[in-house]
Amino acid sequence: MKLLAIDTATDACSAALSIDGEIRERFEVAPRAHTELILPMIDELMAEAGLVIGQLDALAFGRGPGAFTGVRIAVGVAQGIAFAADLPVVPVSTLAALAQGAEADKVLAALDARMDEVYWGAYMRNGAGLMEAVGEEHVSAPEQVPLPPGDAWQGVGEGWAAYETALMQRCAGQVGAWDAKALPRARDVVRLGEAAAGDGRLLAAEQALPVYLRDKVTWKKVR
């Protein structure tokens, strides 16, 4: 499978190309420069691989949650490329990609949602090494984030820096460590995107939509 992935939902801008599981990536932390960086990143990856867009099987993108402008950039670029080349798209959760990049099997991912809130999700690694959601993704005040059962969870994401005290009080006894510098990367979007594509979870370009979570605040317990 040949899959291109992009993510621009946070201060990080990245693109990754997977050819039969071999991944190349471009990554840069560059707030407010995503529109200038993402297309050259894609061009570089395709040129290195000696491919043109029409030779891809699909295009994955970080569909949010994240910064409103950043999420819209990823959706717009994904739609534009997919429309032009008649490719299917694979939306991938930004929080899931953030969790995928963690060196842990139980992860609480948090991004700063502004307005004194966090985007929040719990994930566990399955036998294939891929993160699966434990319940639904959520946006709320850090003091009210829904907690999955159990302990030995690891926190990841900038939300842990922005609201460290509140989150640690809320997660007392459940979180052993956290990495507040972690950012979602296209290399993890591409891994999750490959799995989704393999399961047939492909969409037409016009179905590529952003996910902001502002009106989605329910939580389901783990099975």
DOKE-626768 format. One record per residue: residue number from 0; residue in one letter; x, y, z of N, C-alpha, C, O, CB in turn. Coordinates in steps of 0.05 Angstrom, whole numbers, always signed. Glycine has a CB too. Layout:
BEGIN
 mike lomar    n.X    n.Y    n.Z   ca.X   ca.Y   ca.Z    c.X    c.Y    c.Z    o.X    o.Y    o.Z   cb.X   cb.Y   cb.Z
  NUM     a      X      Y      Z      X      Y      Z      X      Y      Z      X      Y      Z      X      Y      Z
...
This chain:
BEGIN
 mike lomar    n.X    n.Y    n.Z   ca.X   ca.Y   ca.Z    c.X    c.Y    c.Z    o.X    o.Y    o.Z   cb.X   cb.Y   cb.Z
    0     m    +17    -24     +0     +0     +0     +0    +17    +25     +0    +38    +26    +14    -19     +0    +24
    1     k     +9    +45    -15    +23    +71    -16     +4    +91     -4    -17    +97    -16    +32    +78    -46
    2     l    +11   +102    +19     -7   +120    +33     +8   +145    +42    +29   +144    +54    -19   +106    +58
    3     l     -3   +168    +35     +7   +194    +43     -9   +204    +67    -34   +201    +66     +7   +215    +20
    4     a     +4   +216    +87    -11   +226   +110     -1   +254   +117    +23   +260   +113     -7   +207   +135
    5     i    -19   +271   +127    -11   +298   +135    -25   +304   +162    -46   +293   +169    -20   +319   +114
    6     d    -11   +321   +178    -23   +331   +203    -14   +359   +208    +10   +365   +207    -16   +313   +227
    7     t    -34   +377   +212    -28   +405   +217    -45   +416   +240    -50   +440   +242    -32   +422   +192
    8     a    -55   +398   +258    -74   +406   +278    -63   +420   +302    -78   +432   +318    -89   +382   +287
    9     t    -36   +420   +305    -24   +433   +328     -1   +451   +318     +0   +458   +294    -13   +412   +349
   10     d    +17   +460   +335    +40   +475   +326    +58   +460   +308    +74   +472   +293    +56   +485   +350
   11     a    +56   +433   +308    +72   +417   +290    +59   +414   +263    +35   +411   +260    +77   +389   +303
   12     c    +76   +414   +242    +67   +409   +215    +83   +385   +204   +107   +385   +206    +71   +435   +196
   13     s    +69   +365   +194    +83   +342   +184    +69   +327   +162    +45   +329   +159    +88   +322   +207
   14     a    +85   +313   +146    +75   +296   +125    +91   +271   +125   +115   +271   +132    +77   +310    +96
   15     a    +78   +249   +119    +92   +223   +118    +82   +206    +95    +59   +208    +87    +87   +207   +145
   16     l   +100   +191    +84    +93   +173    +62   +101   +144    +69   +124   +139    +77   +108   +182    +36
   17     s    +82   +126    +68    +87    +98    +73    +84    +83    +47    +64    +84    +33    +67    +87    +95
   18     i   +105    +68    +41   +105    +50    +18   +109    +22    +28   +132    +14    +35   +127    +58     -3
   19     d    +88     +6    +28    +88    -21    +39   +100    -22    +67   +116    -40    +73   +104    -39    +20
   20     g    +93     -3    +84   +101     -2   +111   +127    +12   +117   +134    +17   +140   +104    -30   +121
   21     e   +142    +20    +96   +166    +36   +100   +159    +65   +100   +148    +75    +80   +188    +29    +78
   22     i   +165    +79   +122   +155   +106   +126   +177   +127   +124   +198   +124   +136   +141   +109   +153
   23     r   +172   +148   +108   +189   +172   +107   +172   +195   +118   +148   +196   +114   +199   +178    +78
   24     e   +185   +214   +132   +169   +236   +144   +184   +262   +142   +209   +263   +142   +164   +229   +173
   25     r   +169   +283   +140   +178   +311   +144   +163   +322   +168   +138   +319   +170   +174   +329   +118
   26     f   +177   +335   +186   +165   +345   +211   +178   +371   +219   +203   +373   +219   +167   +324   +234
   27     e   +162   +390   +226   +173   +416   +236   +153   +429   +255   +129   +430   +249   +179   +435   +212
   28     v   +163   +439   +277   +146   +455   +295   +148   +484   +285   +169   +497   +288   +156   +452   +325
   29     a   +126   +494   +275   +126   +520   +262    +98   +532   +263    +83   +531   +244   +136   +518   +233
   30     p    +91   +544   +286    +65   +556   +289    +59   +577   +267    +77   +593   +261    +62   +569   +316
   31     r    +35   +576   +256    +26   +595   +236    +41   +594   +209    +39   +612   +193    +29   +623   +247
   32     a    +56   +572   +205    +70   +569   +179    +61   +544   +164    +74   +536   +144   +100   +568   +184
   33     h    +40   +532   +173    +32   +506   +161    +25   +509   +131    +32   +491   +115     +8   +495   +175
   34     t    +12   +531   +123     +4   +533    +95    +28   +536    +77    +27   +528    +54    -14   +557    +92
   35     e    +50   +547    +88    +75   +549    +72    +91   +523    +71   +106   +519    +52    +92   +572    +83
   36     l    +88   +506    +91   +105   +483    +94    +93   +457    +83   +108   +441    +71   +111   +479   +122
   37     i    +67   +453    +85    +56   +426    +81    +59   +417    +52    +66   +394    +47    +27   +426    +89
   38     l    +53   +434    +32    +56   +425     +4    +84   +419     -4    +89   +399    -17    +44   +446    -14
   39     p   +104   +436     +4   +132   +429     -2   +141   +403    +11   +156   +387     +0   +150   +451     +7
   40     m   +131   +398    +35   +137   +372    +49   +127   +349    +32   +141   +329    +28   +125   +371    +77
   41     i   +102   +351    +23    +90   +330     +6   +106   +326    -19   +112   +304    -27    +61   +336     +0
   42     d   +113   +348    -32   +128   +347    -57   +155   +333    -53   +164   +317    -70   +133   +375    -69
   43     e   +169   +340    -31   +195   +327    -26   +192   +297    -22   +208   +282    -33   +207   +340     -1
   44     l   +172   +289     -6   +169   +260     -1   +163   +245    -27   +174   +224    -32   +146   +256    +19
   45     m   +145   +256    -43   +138   +243    -68   +162   +241    -87   +166   +221   -100   +114   +257    -82
   46     a   +177   +263    -89   +201   +263   -106   +222   +243    -97   +233   +229   -113   +213   +291   -107
   47     e   +226   +241    -71   +246   +222    -60   +238   +193    -67   +255   +177    -74   +248   +225    -30
   48     a   +212   +188    -67   +202   +161    -72   +199   +156   -102   +194   +133   -110   +176   +157    -58
   49     g   +201   +177   -118   +198   +173   -147   +169   +167   -155   +164   +152   -174   +216   +152   -157
   50     l   +150   +179   -140   +122   +174   -145   +108   +200   -152   +117   +222   -147   +109   +161   -120
   51     v    +85   +197   -164    +66   +219   -168    +41   +213   -152    +36   +190   -145    +59   +223   -199
   52     i    +26   +233   -147     +2   +230   -129    -17   +208   -139    -28   +193   -123    -12   +256   -126
   53     g    -20   +206   -165    -39   +187   -176    -31   +158   -171    -47   +140   -175    -41   +191   -205
   54     q     -6   +153   -162     +2   +126   -156     -4   +118   -127     +1    +95   -120    +32   +123   -161
   55     l    -14   +136   -112    -21   +130    -84    -47   +114    -83    -63   +114   -102    -24   +155    -67
   56     d    -50    +99    -61    -75    +84    -57    -95   +101    -41   -120    +97    -44    -69    +58    -42
   57     a    -85   +119    -24   -104   +135     -7    -88   +157     +6    -63   +157     +5   -118   +117    +14
   58     l   -102   +175    +18    -90   +198    +33   -103   +200    +60   -127   +203    +63    -94   +224    +17
   59     a    -86   +198    +81    -96   +201   +109    -90   +229   +119    -71   +241   +111    -83   +179   +127
   60     f   -107   +238   +137   -103   +265   +148   -112   +266   +177   -130   +252   +185   -118   +286   +132
   61     g    -98   +283   +193   -107   +288   +221   -132   +304   +220   -131   +328   +213    -84   +301   +237
   62     r   -154   +293   +228   -180   +306   +225   -188   +322   +250   -211   +332   +252   -202   +285   +220
   63     g   -170   +325   +269   -176   +338   +294   -182   +318   +316   -183   +294   +311   -199   +358   +290
   64     p   -187   +329   +340   -189   +357   +348   -161   +370   +348   -140   +357   +348   -202   +359   +375
   65     g   -162   +397   +349   -138   +412   +350   -144   +441   +344   -167   +450   +346   -117   +402   +329
   66     a   -124   +457   +336   -129   +485   +330   -147   +486   +306   -143   +472   +286   -102   +499   +324
   67     f   -168   +503   +307   -188   +505   +286   -175   +510   +259   -182   +496   +239   -208   +527   +292
   68     t   -157   +529   +257   -145   +535   +231   -128   +512   +221   -129   +505   +198   -128   +560   +233
   69     g   -112   +500   +239    -95   +478   +231   -111   +454   +221   -104   +442   +201    -79   +470   +255
   70     v   -133   +448   +235   -149   +425   +226   -161   +431   +199   -162   +413   +182   -172   +420   +247
   71     r   -170   +455   +194   -182   +463   +168   -161   +461   +146   -168   +454   +124   -194   +491   +169
   72     i   -136   +468   +152   -115   +465   +132   -112   +436   +123   -110   +430    +99    -88   +476   +143
   73     a   -110   +418   +143   -107   +390   +136   -130   +379   +119   -126   +365   +100   -104   +373   +161
   74     v   -154   +386   +127   -178   +377   +112   -178   +389    +84   -183   +374    +65   -203   +385   +127
   75     g   -171   +415    +82   -171   +427    +55   -150   +416    +37   -156   +411    +13   -167   +457    +58
   76     v   -126   +411    +47   -105   +400    +31   -112   +371    +23   -109   +363     +0    -78   +400    +46
   77     a   -122   +355    +42   -130   +328    +36   -151   +327    +14   -150   +311     -5   -139   +314    +61
   78     q   -172   +344    +17   -193   +344     -2   -183   +352    -30   -190   +340    -50   -215   +363     +7
   79     g   -166   +373    -31   -157   +383    -56   -140   +362    -71   -145   +358    -95   -140   +407    -52
   80     i   -122   +349    -57   -105   +329    -70   -122   +305    -78   -120   +294   -100    -83   +320    -51
   81     a   -140   +296    -60   -157   +272    -66   -176   +277    -89   -179   +260   -106   -172   +265    -41
   82     f   -188   +300    -91   -205   +307   -113   -189   +306   -139   -198   +295   -159   -218   +335   -109
   83     a   -166   +319   -139   -151   +322   -164   -141   +294   -174   -140   +290   -199   -127   +340   -160
   84     a   -135   +276   -156   -124   +250   -164   -144   +228   -162   -137   +204   -166   -100   +244   -147
   85     d   -169   +234   -154   -189   +214   -151   -181   +192   -131   -182   +168   -137   -196   +201   -178
   86     l   -172   +201   -108   -164   +183    -86   -183   +183    -63   -196   +203    -58   -136   +191    -76
   87     p   -186   +160    -49   -201   +160    -24   -185   +172     -2   -160   +174     -4   -210   +132    -17
   88     v   -199   +181    +20   -185   +192    +43   -191   +176    +68   -211   +161    +69   -194   +222    +47
   89     v   -174   +179    +88   -176   +165   +113   -173   +186   +136   -151   +194   +141   -155   +142   +116
   90     p   -195   +194   +149   -192   +212   +172   -181   +197   +196   -189   +174   +202   -220   +224   +179
   91     v   -162   +209   +210   -150   +197   +233   -151   +218   +256   -144   +241   +252   -120   +189   +228
   92     s   -159   +209   +279   -160   +226   +303   -133   +237   +310   -113   +222   +312   -172   +211   +326
   93     t   -131   +263   +314   -106   +275   +323    -98   +265   +351    -74   +260   +356   -108   +306   +324
   94     l   -117   +261   +368   -111   +250   +395   -101   +221   +393    -82   +214   +407   -136   +251   +413
   95     a   -113   +205   +376   -103   +178   +372    -75   +177   +361    -59   +161   +370   -122   +162   +353
   96     a    -69   +195   +342    -42   +197   +331    -22   +205   +353     +0   +194   +354    -41   +216   +308
   97     l    -30   +224   +370    -13   +232   +393     -8   +209   +411    +15   +205   +420    -27   +255   +408
   98     a    -28   +193   +417    -25   +170   +434     -7   +148   +421     +9   +135   +434    -52   +158   +442
   99     q    -11   +145   +394     +5   +125   +380    +34   +130   +382    +50   +110   +383     -4   +125   +350
  100     g    +43   +154   +384    +71   +161   +385    +83   +158   +413   +107   +160   +416    +75   +189   +376
  101     a    +67   +152   +433    +77   +149   +460    +90   +122   +464    +83   +102   +452    +54   +152   +480
  102     e   +110   +122   +482   +123    +96   +489   +109    +84   +513   +121    +81   +535   +154   +101   +495
  103     a    +84    +78   +510    +68    +67   +532    +44    +52   +519    +38    +57   +496    +58    +90   +552
  104     d    +32    +35   +535    +10    +19   +525    -17    +30   +534    -38    +22   +523    +12    -10   +533
  105     k    -17    +47   +554    -41    +60   +564    -37    +90   +566    -20    +99   +581    -49    +48   +593
  106     v    -51   +105   +550    -44   +133   +546    -69   +151   +550    -91   +145   +540    -32   +137   +518
  107     l    -65   +173   +564    -85   +194   +566    -74   +218   +551    -56   +231   +560    -91   +201   +596
  108     a    -86   +223   +528    -77   +244   +510    -92   +270   +515   -117   +269   +517    -79   +236   +481
  109     a    -78   +292   +517    -91   +318   +523    -79   +340   +506    -54   +343   +506    -89   +324   +553
  110     l    -96   +355   +492    -87   +378   +477   -102   +403   +489   -125   +401   +498    -93   +375   +447
  111     d    -88   +425   +489   -100   +450   +499   -122   +459   +480   -116   +466   +457    -78   +472   +503
  112     a   -146   +460   +490   -169   +468   +473   -175   +498   +477   -195   +508   +466   -194   +452   +480
  113     r   -159   +512   +492   -164   +540   +499   -190   +542   +515   -201   +521   +522   -166   +558   +473
  114     m   -198   +566   +521   -223   +570   +537   -223   +553   +562   -244   +545   +572   -247   +563   +520
  115     d   -199   +549   +574   -196   +533   +599   -206   +505   +596   -218   +494   +615   -210   +547   +622
  116     e   -203   +493   +573   -211   +465   +568   -189   +449   +554   -170   +460   +544   -237   +465   +551
  117     v   -193   +423   +555   -174   +405   +541   -190   +386   +523   -212   +378   +529   -157   +388   +561
  118     y   -177   +380   +500   -186   +357   +484   -174   +332   +497   -150   +332   +504   -178   +360   +454
  119     w   -189   +312   +500   -181   +290   +518   -189   +263   +506   -211   +260   +496   -193   +293   +546
  120     g   -172   +243   +509   -179   +216   +500   -161   +195   +514   -138   +201   +520   -176   +213   +470
  121     a   -172   +172   +520   -157   +150   +532   -154   +128   +511   -173   +122   +496   -172   +138   +557
  122     y   -130   +116   +510   -124    +96   +489   -107    +73   +501    -91    +77   +519   -109   +109   +466
  123     m   -112    +49   +490    -96    +26   +498    -86    +13   +472   -100    +12   +452   -113     +6   +514
  124     r    -61     +3   +474    -48     -9   +450    -58    -38   +447    -58    -53   +466    -17     -8   +453
  125     n    -65    -45   +423    -75    -72   +418    -52    -90   +410    -28    -82   +410    -96    -72   +396
  126     g    -58   -115   +403    -37   -135   +397    -22   -128   +372     +1   -138   +368    -50   -161   +393
  127     a    -33   -111   +355    -19   -103   +330     -2    -78   +335    +11    -68   +316    -39    -98   +308
  128     g     -1    -68   +360    +15    -45   +366     +1    -19   +360    +15     +2   +359    +41    -46   +351
  129     l    -25    -19   +355    -40     +5   +348    -58    +14   +371    -69     -3   +385    -56     +0   +323
  130     m    -61    +40   +374    -77    +50   +395   -107    +48   +389   -115    +55   +366    -69    +79   +401
  131     e   -122    +39   +408   -151    +38   +405   -164    +55   +428   -154    +55   +450   -162     +9   +407
  132     a   -185    +70   +421   -197    +88   +440   -212    +72   +462   -225    +52   +457   -217   +106   +427
  133     v   -209    +81   +487   -225    +71   +509   -247    +92   +515   -242   +111   +529   -206    +66   +535
  134     g   -270    +88   +503   -291   +108   +505   -288   +129   +483   -273   +124   +463   -290   +122   +532
  135     e   -302   +151   +486   -302   +171   +465   -283   +194   +472   -277   +199   +495   -331   +182   +462
  136     e   -275   +208   +452   -259   +232   +456   -277   +254   +467   -302   +253   +464   -246   +242   +429
  137     h   -265   +273   +480   -280   +291   +498   -268   +318   +499   -244   +321   +495   -282   +278   +526
  138     v   -284   +339   +504   -273   +365   +511   -286   +375   +536   -311   +373   +538   -277   +385   +487
  139     s   -270   +384   +555   -282   +394   +580   -260   +409   +596   -237   +410   +587   -292   +370   +597
  140     a   -268   +420   +618   -249   +432   +637   -231   +409   +647   -241   +386   +650   -263   +446   +660
  141     p   -206   +414   +652   -188   +393   +661   -197   +380   +687   -191   +356   +692   -160   +404   +665
  142     e   -211   +395   +704   -221   +383   +729   -243   +364   +725   -251   +349   +743   -230   +406   +747
  143     q   -254   +362   +700   -277   +345   +695   -272   +324   +674   -291   +312   +665   -300   +362   +687
  144     v   -247   +320   +666   -242   +299   +646   -252   +272   +655   -247   +265   +679   -212   +299   +638
  145     p   -264   +256   +638   -273   +229   +646   -249   +210   +648   -232   +210   +630   -294   +219   +626
  146     l   -249   +195   +668   -226   +177   +674   -233   +148   +668   -254   +138   +677   -217   +180   +702
  147     p   -216   +134   +653   -220   +105   +649   -212    +90   +674   -198   +102   +691   -204    +95   +624
  148     p   -220    +65   +677   -211    +50   +701   -182    +42   +700   -169    +42   +679   -228    +25   +703
  149     g   -171    +36   +723   -144    +26   +725   -123    +47   +731   -130    +71   +733   -137    +12   +700
  150     d    -98    +38   +734    -76    +56   +739    -54    +52   +719    -58    +38   +698    -65    +52   +768
  151     a    -31    +63   +724     -7    +61   +706    -12    +73   +678     -1    +63   +659     +1    +32   +703
  152     w    -29    +94   +677    -32   +108   +652    -10   +128   +648     +1   +138   +668    -60   +122   +651
  153     q     -3   +134   +623    +16   +156   +618     +2   +178   +604    -13   +174   +585    +40   +145   +600
  154     g     +8   +203   +613     -3   +226   +600    +15   +236   +577    +39   +235   +580     -8   +249   +620
  155     v     +3   +245   +555    +19   +257   +533     +4   +281   +522    -21   +282   +522    +24   +236   +511
  156     g    +19   +300   +512     +7   +323   +499    +10   +349   +514    +14   +350   +538    -21   +318   +494
  157     e     +7   +371   +499    +11   +398   +510    -10   +405   +531     -5   +423   +547    +10   +418   +488
  158     g    -32   +391   +532    -52   +396   +552    -41   +391   +580    -50   +403   +599    -77   +379   +547
  159     w    -22   +373   +582    -10   +367   +608     +8   +389   +617    +13   +392   +641     +6   +340   +607
  160     a    +18   +405   +599    +34   +429   +607    +16   +452   +614    +20   +466   +634    +53   +437   +584
  161     a     -5   +456   +599    -23   +478   +603    -39   +476   +629    -46   +495   +642    -42   +482   +580
  162     y    -46   +451   +636    -64   +446   +659    -53   +424   +677    -68   +407   +687    -92   +439   +650
  163     e    -27   +425   +682    -13   +404   +697    -26   +399   +724    -32   +377   +732    +16   +410   +700
  164     t    -29   +421   +740    -39   +417   +767    -66   +406   +768    -72   +387   +783    -38   +444   +782
  165     a    -84   +416   +752   -112   +407   +751   -114   +378   +742   -129   +362   +753   -129   +425   +734
  166     l    -99   +371   +721   -100   +344   +711    -88   +324   +730    -98   +302   +734    -86   +342   +684
  167     m    -66   +331   +743    -54   +312   +762    -72   +308   +787    -73   +286   +798    -27   +323   +771
  168     q    -86   +329   +795   -105   +325   +817   -128   +308   +808   -137   +290   +823   -116   +353   +826
  169     r   -138   +312   +784   -160   +296   +774   -152   +266   +770   -168   +248   +775   -169   +307   +747
  170     c   -127   +262   +761   -117   +235   +755   -100   +223   +777    -85   +204   +772   -101   +235   +729
  171     a   -103   +233   +801    -86   +224   +824    -89   +193   +827   -111   +182   +828    -95   +238   +850
  172     g    -66   +180   +828    -65   +151   +831    -67   +135   +805    -64   +111   +806    -86   +143   +850
  173     q    -73   +149   +783    -77   +134   +758    -55   +140   +738    -50   +123   +721   -103   +142   +746
  174     v    -41   +162   +740    -21   +170   +721     +7   +169   +734    +11   +182   +755    -26   +198   +709
  175     g    +25   +153   +723    +52   +151   +734    +71   +171   +723    +91   +179   +736    +62   +124   +730
  176     a    +67   +180   +698    +85   +198   +685    +70   +212   +662    +49   +203   +654   +111   +184   +674
  177     w    +82   +234   +652    +70   +247   +629    +91   +261   +613   +112   +269   +623    +48   +267   +639
  178     d    +86   +264   +587   +104   +278   +569    +89   +301   +557    +73   +297   +538   +115   +258   +546
  179     a    +93   +325   +568    +78   +348   +559    +89   +360   +533    +76   +378   +522    +78   +369   +581
  180     k   +111   +351   +523   +123   +361   +499   +115   +346   +474   +121   +354   +452   +153   +362   +501
  181     a   +102   +323   +478    +95   +306   +455    +75   +321   +437    +56   +334   +446    +83   +280   +465
  182     l    +78   +317   +411    +61   +329   +391    +52   +307   +371    +68   +288   +366    +74   +352   +376
  183     p    +29   +309   +360    +21   +289   +339    +38   +291   +315    +47   +313   +307     -9   +292   +331
  184     r    +44   +268   +302    +61   +268   +278    +48   +252   +256    +33   +234   +261    +89   +256   +285
  185     a    +55   +260   +231    +43   +246   +208    +51   +217   +207    +37   +200   +196    +51   +260   +183
  186     r    +75   +210   +217    +83   +182   +217    +64   +164   +233    +61   +141   +226   +112   +179   +228
  187     d    +52   +175   +253    +32   +160   +268     +5   +161   +255    -11   +142   +257    +30   +170   +297
  188     v     -2   +183   +242    -26   +185   +226    -25   +164   +204    -45   +150   +199    -30   +213   +214
  189     v     -2   +160   +192     +0   +141   +170     -3   +113   +180    -15    +96   +166    +27   +144   +156
  190     r     +7   +106   +203     +4    +79   +214    -25    +73   +220    -35    +51   +213    +21    +76   +239
  191     l    -39    +91   +233    -67    +87   +239    -84    +88   +213   -103    +74   +211    -77   +109   +259
  192     g    -75   +105   +194    -89   +106   +169    -87    +80   +153   -106    +72   +140    -79   +129   +153
  193     e    -64    +67   +153    -60    +42   +140    -79    +21   +151    -91     +6   +136    -31    +32   +142
  194     a    -81    +20   +177    -99     +0   +190   -128     +5   +182   -143    -13   +176    -96     +1   +220
  195     a   -136    +31   +182   -164    +38   +174   -169    +31   +145   -190    +20   +138   -169    +67   +180
  196     a   -150    +37   +128   -153    +31   +100   -155     +1    +95   -170     -8    +79   -130    +43    +83
  197     g   -138    -14   +110   -139    -43   +108   -166    -55   +116   -174    -76   +106   -117    -55   +124
  198     d   -179    -41   +134   -206    -50   +143   -228    -39   +125   -252    -45   +130   -211    -41   +172
  199     g   -221    -25   +104   -241    -14    +86   -254    +12    +95   -275    +20    +84   -262    -34    +82
  200     r   -242    +25   +115   -254    +50   +125   -243    +74   +109   -230    +91   +119   -247    +54   +155
  201     l   -250    +74    +84   -242    +95    +65   -266   +113    +58   -289   +103    +57   -230    +83    +40
  202     l   -261   +138    +54   -283   +157    +47   -277   +171    +21   -253   +174    +13   -287   +178    +70
  203     a   -297   +180     +8   -294   +198    -16   -284   +225     -6   -288   +232    +17   -320   +201    -32
  204     a   -270   +239    -24   -258   +265    -16   -278   +284     -4   -271   +298    +15   -244   +278    -40
  205     e   -302   +285    -15   -322   +304     -4   -331   +297    +24   -345   +314    +36   -345   +305    -23
  206     q   -325   +274    +33   -333   +266    +60   -311   +272    +81   -315   +265   +105   -339   +236    +61
  207     a   -290   +284    +73   -268   +291    +91   -278   +315   +108   -281   +337    +97   -242   +298    +76
  208     l   -282   +311   +133   -293   +333   +150   -275   +336   +175   -264   +317   +185   -322   +326   +158
  209     p   -274   +361   +186   -260   +365   +211   -276   +356   +235   -300   +355   +233   -253   +395   +214
  210     v   -262   +350   +256   -275   +343   +282   -264   +362   +303   -240   +362   +308   -270   +313   +290
  211     y   -282   +378   +315   -274   +398   +335   -281   +390   +363   -268   +400   +382   -287   +424   +328
  212     l   -301   +373   +367   -309   +363   +393   -324   +383   +411   -334   +375   +432   -285   +353   +408
  213     r   -327   +407   +403   -339   +427   +421   -367   +420   +429   -376   +427   +451   -338   +454   +408
  214     d   -382   +406   +411   -409   +398   +418   -412   +369   +424   -434   +358   +423   -427   +405   +395
  215     k   -389   +356   +431   -389   +327   +436   -376   +322   +462   -351   +323   +464   -375   +311   +413
  216     v   -391   +318   +483   -380   +316   +510   -388   +291   +525   -385   +290   +549   -388   +340   +526
  217     t   -398   +271   +511   -405   +246   +524   -382   +227   +526   -362   +230   +512   -429   +233   +510
  218     w   -384   +208   +544   -362   +189   +549   -375   +162   +554   -395   +159   +568   -345   +197   +574
  219     k   -363   +142   +541   -372   +114   +545   -350    +98   +560   -326   +101   +553   -379   +101   +518
  220     k   -358    +82   +579   -339    +66   +593   -328    +44   +575   -340    +36   +556   -351    +54   +619
  221     v   -303    +34   +583   -291    +13   +568   -309    -12   +569   -323    -17   +589   -263     +7   +578
  222     r   -308    -28   +548   -324    -52   +547   -317    -71   +569   -329    -93   +572   -320    -66   +520
